[in-house]
Each structure stands twice: as C-alpha cells, then as structure tokens.
Amino acid sequence: MFQKSTYIARRNELKQKIGKGLILLFGNDESSMNYADNTYHFRQDSTFLYYFGIQHPGLAAVIDIDNDMEVIFGNDYTIDDIVWMGPQPTIQERAESCGVSMVQELRKLSGMMDLATQMGQKIHFLPLYRPENKIKLLELLDVAPKDVMNTFSLDLVKAVVSQREIKTAEEIEQINEAVNVSVDMHVAAMKFVRPGMTEAQVAAEIHKVALAAGGNIAFPIIATINGQTLHNHYHGNTVKDGDLFLVDAGYENNMCYAGDLSSTIPVSKLFTSEQKDIYEITLAAHQAAVDALEFGKPFKNAHIAACTTIFNGMKTMGFTKGDAMDAFHEGAHALFFPCGTGHMMGLDVHDMEDLGEVWVGYDGQPKSTQFGLKSLRLAKPLQAGHVFTIEPGVYFIPELIDLWRGQNKFNDFINWEKVDSYRNFGGVRNEEDFVMTENGARLLGKPKPKTIKELEALR
C-alpha cells in the first residue's frame, strides 16, 4: 500500500467533488471456480483499491459526506479460517492502514442504508460489473440488477474518473515497475519461441516471468500465430517456420498497477521480405502516432496519424488507392486496422473501463458508430498524468475481407485481388506505454526491442 495519507487525501478530494450525500463502494468477493472453497486468484475492485488500498475480499465502504463519517464493513476471520490461512490482520487493522478508524460487521451495512434512505440522503454508487455486488445492491437499496445501469451516480463516475485518470508521481513509479517486467516478459518470448513448440509453451514462459517477479499477469496472455484475431486467447496451435508470432501481455505488480505491451516475432531467425514490408508499415504508424501526441490535444489525432500512415504504407505495396484522409473518413482503413490506437492504463489495463468509455475516453462526448473508429477507446484531449498505450497494427482478417469484397465495399480505396493474395498473412502490432507531461509524451519503462534489427538479433 501507499502511505495512509495518500488514501485520506484521495477520499477528501472525492468528498469535495461530490459535495453531499453518501457514497457506497463495494469491494470484490472471492470468485469460485467450481465449488465455494476453490477460488480464482483474488483481485480487488480497482476503485475500492484506489480509495482504500486494501487487497482483501468481502468488504464494502461508506463515505458519508453529510455526517463526516467513513466506515469499512467486513467480517474478521474465525479460527476455522485461520487454521487454513494462518494469522490474518483484523478488519480494524486493515482499515487503520488507509486512515479509516471506524469498522463494522458486514451485516450492519443494511441498517446504515435503511437509515440513509429514511433520512432522504442521496446514495451514490458506481456501475457494477460483478453479479454478486448487483445482488447486494438489490438487497440494500432494492435496485434490480437490470436497473443498475440506469440508476448509478453519474456524478460519482465523473468524480472518480477525474481523479483516477491523473496519475501521481508515486503511481507512475509503480507503472514504470510494471512496464519493466512486461518488457522482460516479451523479451523472454522473443528468445524462447521455436518451430515445433505449441503456443501454450510460449505463454507459459511469459507467465513464468510475471510470477517470478512477485506479481501476476495483468490480463490473459495473447500468444498466437493467428495475430489477425485481435484478442486471441487460444494456445493450442503448433508454431511453424515462417509463422509470425504475436504476443500481447503485461505485468500487474503487487500494488495492482499494470503494464501492457505487444510484440510480433518471426518464428524463423529472420523475417521474410513480405513480413518485413508489413512490419515496417506498422512501425511507421507507431512512430506517427507517437509524434502526434501533444499536451492538451486530442488523442484522436494520434489515431488519425496511425490510420493514414497505414493506408499510405499499404498503398506503396499496392493494397490501397486514393486519398488516405478520404479513406479514413469513409472507414476503408479499418479493413487493415479495425481497432483503436490505444487506451488509458493504470490500476486496470484498460483503465476504468467499468465506468464507461464515453466518460473515461471521451469526457461524455458521443463516440463514433463507424466500424473501426467506434473501437477507439480514447479520443479526448491529453492532460499531464494521463497514462495510455500506443498500439497500431495491420491485420488481414479473411472473414472481413470476404464480407466487404462480397458487398462491393470500398472499391474506390481497396485493391481486392492484392488483399486476397495476403489473406493468410495474419497480423502485426507493437505496443508501448506512455505518460503525458506538460512537455509532451514520455515512454514508460525501459525500451522494448521492436525494430527488425533488434528482433532478428534476439532470434
């Protein structure tokens, strides 16, 4: 945990932003795999972690602004628990570590909510993603799970986003640590992958680095020869000479701050000439996006730079034709790049995604509905302290190629015969993490090998 003063200051700022009422925040419970005592790895809710720092299941917290009171609700372990788990801090001890002096048993939360309701207090809660917390909300406030998305406090969402999106120096230190280990995970894959291995063996090598560093993976590892599938978590294929191997993996440290990197590796010792051509286009798009990052300017500028650079690069190879900006406005570029150039990152690898992309990435402005552009998670002006990824790529998705060609779509921009000749090429991307400062964007962590020369030297 950080010093208790950090959590006290965060909660005081939150109270000032909300002004009045009562804030109800749920922690996460243990989640069972197949029976009650066999659970998945526990991960605390990130907003609860941000304001209280306690990595422990079964907690809830109330910040009563009107009555100047903060309470953590939870149950101490019994001797039956301690026999299995060893000695554990009490809820009181955990609460004191983040500057909260008042604790109560979990069963007393309902009484506080009943009293608040009777007194006509405004009760603020966030959108909920865990089913068990939706059930708790139903029992406490009679809000049905289906109604949570219509009744959550937008004021609380905006306040939390405004705080969590600006990373402090102590948070940047944690993220730097997470990115450094993430780089080690990728370098391990670059050195390890060989023809005849399974994707699972490479994924295991990546995961090993994370566990050995004392943390864990920030999200399920993508380690695949089918890089054209953007989030491919299948690891059952055997790797062959001539394949491209795409890795998207990041480390989460014991403070739960994340790194998020992508790499594309030749399974052979060298890239083929065709692979080099496409790979160089993605590197150019990556650099164009980085060059477009400016303090106070929309992140969407970086996305436009990546998209148009990809389109123009593909034009030099005969895949595309026409004007790149026209193609971007029409959405033709999305044949090769159907996703966004980056997203916020911090305590969540897609930071605060549970609070809604329209607030996290767009400050409440409407998102595009156009294929490809609608998947851009971050578009708003960049402030000092924003942490985000840059990850443009080129993807040949046979199903998308067949669909759009069959619809005679974008014939003014796409040379379909040339595209079809690469239909089994796969996908390429690199990803790095940055923080915005008043003097421009700065790379987080140590540099990840990404040039052709660097990768072939490691191979």
N, C-alpha and C positions, 0 to 999 in steps of 0.2 A: 504493500500500500504506500501511497504518498503520505506525507505528514498530515495529521488531522486538520491542521489549519487550511490545507487545500480543499478538503471536503466541506468544512464550515463556510469558507468563502464562496464556494460554488452554490451551496444551498441558500446563503444570504442573497446572492445575486438573483437566484431563481425567485425568491420571495419578492424581491423588489420588482422584478419583471411582471409577475402575476398580480401582485398588489393586494388581493383579498381572496378569501375562500380557503379551501382545504385541498391539498394535493395528495392523492393516493398513488403510490408507486408499488408495483408488485416485483419482487424478485422471482427467480425461476425455482421450480421444484426439480428434484431428481426425475429423470425420464426413464421408464423401464423398457428394456429390450424385449423380454418375453415373459418375465414374472417380476413381482414387485422388488425383490432384492437384487436383481441382476440389471444394473442400470448402465445407460450410456455415460460417457465422460461428461461430468457436470460442467456447465458453462453458465455463469450468472448473466442475467439481463444487463445489457451494456449501459442503459440509462441508470439503472439501480447502482451499477458499479461506479458510474461517473460521480454520483452524488453521495455514495456511502462507502464504496471501495471494498465491500465485504463479499468475498467469494464463498458463499455458504448457502445451501438450499433452504427453502421453506420460510423465507422472510417476506414481510411487507413493511412498508414505511408510510407514515403520515406526517406531512408538514402542514400544520395548522397555522396559517398566516394570521388569521383573526385573533387567535388566542396565544400567539407566540410560543408554539409548542411543537417539538419534534419527537416522534415516538417510533421505535423499531419494534415490530411484533414478530415473535418467533418462540419456538419451544426448545428448551435445553435438552440435550441428550440424556437418556436414562442410563442406568448401569448396564442394561441389556445392550444398548448401543455401544457403550464404551468397551465392553468385552470384545466386541468385534473390531472396533475402530481405534481403540486406545484413548488416552485422555484428550479432551477437546476443550477449547475455550468456551466459556458461557456466552449467552447472547449479550449479557451486560458487558462483558469484556470486549466482545466484538464491537458493540455499539460505541463504547468509550474510545476505541481506536480511531473512529471517524468523527468524534466530537459530539455524539448523542448521549445524553445522560439518562433518558427515560426509556425503559423497555417494558413490554407487557407480553403475556402469553397470547398466542395467535387467536385463541377463542374470544379474546376481548375486543378484537377489531370490529366485530359486528356491532357491539354496543356503541363504539365511537361513531360508526357510520350512521346508526339509528339516531343518535343524539344530533349529529350534524344535519341530518335530513329534517328532524323536528325543528331545529333552530333556523332552517331555511338557508343554511350555508351552501355556497356554490362548491361542488365537489369536482375537482379536475382530475381526469385520468387520461392516459395515452391510448392510442390504438394498441390492441393486444394481438399477439401472434401465437401464444401458447394456449391450447384449448383449456387446460386446467385453470389458467388465470381468467379466461372468459367465464368459466363456471363459477369461480369465486366472485366475480363481479355480479353475476346473476343472483347469487345468494346474498350478497351485501347490499346491492343497490337496485335489484330487480331489473337489471338491464340484460335483455336476452342476447346471446352470442351474435345473432344475426343483426342486432341493432348497434353493436359496439362501434362500427364504422360510421354511424350516423349521430352518435352521441358523445364521442370523445371530445376532449377540450382542445380546440384549435389554438387557443391562447397558450396552453401548455406546450403543444407541439412547437409552435413558433419560438417560445422562450427556450426550450431545450435545444432546438436546432441552432439558435443564435449563440448559445454557449458552447455546445459541443463542437461546432464547426471550426472554431478558432482554437487551434492547438497552442498550448503554452510551451515554454522552453522545456519544462520537465516532461511534458508529453512528447515533444519532438525527440528528446533523448531516448525515450522508450521506443518510439517508432524507428529511430535510427538503429537501435539494437535489433529490432525485429527484421528490418530490411537486411542488415548484415548477415544474419543467419539465413535469411531467404536466399541471398546470393550464394552462400555455401551449399544450400540445397540444390541449386541449379547447377553449380559447378560440379557437384558430385554426379549429377545425371549426365552432364556433358562428357565426363571422363569415363563413366561406367557403361553406358549403353553399347551393346554389341549385337551383330546379327545372330539370330538364333535364340535370343532372350525373349521372354514374354514382357509385355508392358507392365505386368504386376511386379516383376523383379526390379524394374527401374523405379516404380512407385515406392517399393519397399526401401530402396536405397535412399530415396529422397526423404521418406518419413523418418528413417533412422537418424538422419542429421538433425531433424527437428527435436526428436525425443532426447537425443544425446545432449542437446543444448539446454535441456531443462524445461522446455515448453512443449508445444504441440503444433500441428498444422492449423492454419487459420481457416481452412476450408478444404473440402475433399479434393485430393490431388487429381489434376488432369495430366495424364501421361499417356500419349496416344500417337499412333501412326495415322489416325484419321483426324487431323487437325482442322479439317473443314467443318467439323461439328464443334460449335463454339464451346460448349460445356460438356465434354465427353468424359464421363467417369468410368467407362468400361475399360478394364485392363486385361482382357483375355486374348488379345492378338499376339502373334509371334512377330518379332521385329526382323526385317529382311534388309539385305544390302540394297542400297538405292532409295530406301524409305527416308522421309523426313519425320522426325520425332518431335512433337510439340509438348512442352511442359508448361503448365500454369500451376504454380504452387507458392505458398507463402507460409511464413512462420508466425505463430502467436506466442508472445512471451508470457511469463507468469503474471504480468500485470494486465494481460489480455489485449495488448496493443499488437497490431498486425502489420505484416509486410505482404506485398502481392506483386509477383514478378512472372513474366512469361519468357520463354526461350524456344527457339526452333533449331534443332540439331540434325546434322546429316548423320545417318546411321553408318554410312561408309566413311572413310577417312576424309574424303573431300566432297564438297557439293558438286553436283552435275552442273553443266553450263546453264541448263534451264532453271535449276533451283537457284543458282547464283543470280540470275536475272530478276526473278520474282523477289528473292530475298533483299536485293539491293533497293528495289522499289519500296519495300516495307521500311527499310532503314531510312530512306529519303523522306517517307511520310512521317516517320517517327521524329526525325530532326525538324521537319517543317512544323509539326505540332508544337514541339518544344520552343522553337523560335517564335511562334505566335503567342506564347504565354506572356501576358503583361499584367502587372498590378492594376487593379481597377477595371480591367477589360473582360468581356465575357469569355468563359471557357469555350463557348461555341466557336469562337474564332480559331482555336486550335483544332477543333473537329473539322471545320471547313478546310483548313490548310491540309490536314491529313487526307481528306476525301479527294480534293482536287489534285493533290500530288500523286495519289494512287491512280486516279483516272488518267492523268497525263503520262505517268510512267507506263501504264498499260497501253496507252496509245503508241508509245515508241516501239512496243512489241507487236502491234497490230491487233490488239484485242478491242480497242475502243476507237471512236472517231467523234469529231465535233468539239464544241467548247466545254471545258471542264466545269465552269460555273453553271452553264445551262444544264449540264448533266446532273450536277448536284441538286439544283432546284427541282428538276424533274424526278430525281431519285434513282437515276440509272446507275450511279456509282455503287449503289447498295447491292448490285449483283456480286461484287467482289468484297464489299465491306458493309455487311448488313447490321452492324452494331455500333456502339459508341466508342469514342476515343479514350474515355476514362471516366472515373467516378471518385467520389470522396472516399477517404480511408482513415481509419483511426482505431477506435475500440472495436468497430466492425470492419470487416474487409470491404464491404460496401456500406460505408458509414451511414448509420441512422436510416437504413432502407425501410425499417419497420415503421418509421414516422411518416413516410410518404415522399416519393421522389419529387413531387411537384413543389414541396416545401424545402426539401434538402438541396435539390439541384436547380430549382427554377424560381425560388422566392415567391411561389404562388402563381406565377405566370403559367398559362396553359402550355402543355407540351404539344409537339407536332404529332399528328396521326399518320404521317407518311412512313411507309415501310423503311426500316433502316434508321431514319432520323428519330423515330419515336423511341428507339432503344438508347438514345443518348441520355445518360443519367445525370449529367452535369452540364449546365449551359450558362449559369449566371455569372456576373462579374466576380473576379477572384480577389479575395481580401488577404491581407497578411495573416498567416496562420492556417490558411486552407491547405490541407494535405490531399493529394489526388494522384491518380495513376495516368500514365500516357501509354496507350496500347493499340495503335492502329495495326491492321493486318490485311492480308489478301487471302481470300478463301474461294475455292472452286467447289461449289455445292451442287452436285449433279441434279438433285431434285428441284432446286431453284432454277438452274439452267434450263431444264426441260419444261418447267412450268411457264417461265417467261417467254421462252422461244416459241412454245406452243401457242401462246397468246399474242404472238407477233408484237411483243412489247419492246420498246426502246430500240427499234430497228435503226433509228437515226443516230444512235450512240454506240451500239454493240455490234461487233463482227462475230456473229453467232458460230460460224464454222470454225474460226480460230479458237473461240472459247471452248467449243465442244472437243477440240483436239487436246485440251488440257483438263478434261472433266474429272480425271482421276488423280490430279496433281496433289490434292489435299489442301492444307492451309499453313500459313506462316504468320507469326506475330512475335514481337518483342514487347516487353512491358517493363517500365521503370516507375519509380515513385518520387514525387516532388513535393516541396513545400513552397508556397508563395510568400515572398517577403516584399517590403516596400521597394526593394531594389531589383525585383524580378524573381523568377523561379529558381530554386536550388535543388539539385539532386539529393535525395536522401540515401544514406548508407554508402557503402563502397561500390564502385562501378561494377556492373555485371558484364562479363565478356559477351559481346554481341556482334562485333564485326566478323566478316568472313575469315579474315586472317587470324583473329583471336580464337574463333571456334575450331578452325582446322588445326591450329597449333595444339589445342587441347585434345583433339581427336587422335 
